[in-house]
Amino acid sequence: MKIAVIGTGYVGLVAGACLAEHGNRVMCVDKDLRKLATLNAGEMPIFEPGLEELVRRNRAEDRLCFTPDLTGSVRAADIVFIAVGTPQGEDGSADLQHVLAVAREIGRSIDKYTVIVDKSTVPVGTAGTVRANIAAETTTAFSVVSNPEFMKQGAAVEDFMKPDRVVIGVAPGDEPAAAAMRELYAPFTRTGAPIMVMDTASAELCKYAANAILATRISFMNEIANACEQMGADVDHVRKAIGADRRIGASFLFPGIGYGGSCFPKDVQALLRSASDRGYDFRILRAVEEVNQHQKSRLVEKMLAYFDDLEGRTIALWGLAFKPRTDDMREAPAITIIRELLRRGAHVRAYDPEAGRTARQIFGDDVTICAKGYDALVDADALAVVTEWNEFREPDFKRMRALLKNPVIFDGRNIYSPDQMRALGFDYFSMGRSAGLEFTAQPAVASFAAEDAGGKATPAARPGNSFTKRTLGPRFPERSLPRG
Ligand code: NAD
């Protein structure tokens, strides 16, 4: 088939390359001329495992090209995908300006029956709005299909090539569009993954519901981890025990420092907003979001409880991307952590295997971005593990001890064993494993934001926050070294 993909970002580029890999002729369109020049020079604008090879091979075979020519590409295509961004608008809703601008341009371009597929994540009802915007520009027949994308950054190629399911929303009775989509996805679902055809509203809601339940699991486990710290339990035991229950399952039960990325935060907000626009108060999602905001501050709270004051301290960060195997820092917890450290007068030396360039664009000279992980540790007062890249899992701990001014690790991803850290002589604080500081009460939600007006505050003095260091004594034997 001949396919046009409008928007060559994480989703459009992966979808385009994967569709070409199965023999389709794919034209990836973007208005970002720099991105197109990068791609046409054989370079990659983003890091995504396996993508570069796929792009190179399919360009060489003339099945994949990159162009700013929307009209020409749409006219040449049987199926047109819309894969532009739907960022969070000021009121939390999904900003549809790019989707609708593209819809109108498609309407001005089509000159034969075309299937137009919305792959961007869009609120319920958008298929109808897209249809109206196209119809306002043309009398040519067309179909609008909703085909939400469930790929995970870091494993996007694999997810697209072997999806768990393909969701296709069509207008009632639009069998030609459903048939075209079934044919397109047949090679991707040979191993039995279902192609689910439904109405467009249900298809649009599927994507939000999927992200909302995943975000809910994360926030729930973060609350359990925080409760473990209060109650002297170990979240690893709790996680494994509940994960063994087949009704619950083991995935997405790891506590951490909150979710980020280009999808969960904005999609949770957009679903909340869509619901409230229809007079429905989505209470669970409000709590999910609130817990997540707080959780992003949790690691700095632990540092404050340990050091009392971060002024003049140097904190090394391992990991900047919102998750491993991507260079994406959109809504990354690292951003909240770094901003808070800088605000409190700390210096930050950070390392990430892929996101260094992105971090430089965000923080400029305010943060020292190191070329190697061990460089970040030089003369640092502590290390904070922020993203669970594999290369951080088995480091040379002796070398780390030698480089750090104090052998202190704040592990936001629980990648090390508290027992091992204790044996190696580190002061080690992780999430929900009671192996470190205890807190007498929950810090107020968004506590840092509340301080903004009043400047710097110690943990105990923080408004609405009864977060205090309870003990560092024998109950916490891994607290073996003097504080630096
Ligand atoms: P992105 O910001 O990486 O890419 C969007 C691209 O669209 C950009 O290159 C931009 O230049 C281009 N664009 C915008 N307006 C255009 C126009 N008028 N003409 C041509 N190109 C235009 O976005 P993304 O992360 O790929 O996300 C795209 C959509 O897919 C969003 O709705 C997102 O929620 C959804 N989604 C993203 C992921 C993910 O992991 N990133 C996963 C599933 C779904």
Residues whose N, C-alpha, C, O or C-beta is under 5 A from the ligand:
A	BS01	NAD	I6 G7 T8 G9 Y10 V11 G12 V29 D30 K31 D32 A83 V84 G85 T86 H98 A101 V102 K119 S120 T121 E149 F150 M151 K152 Q153 S262
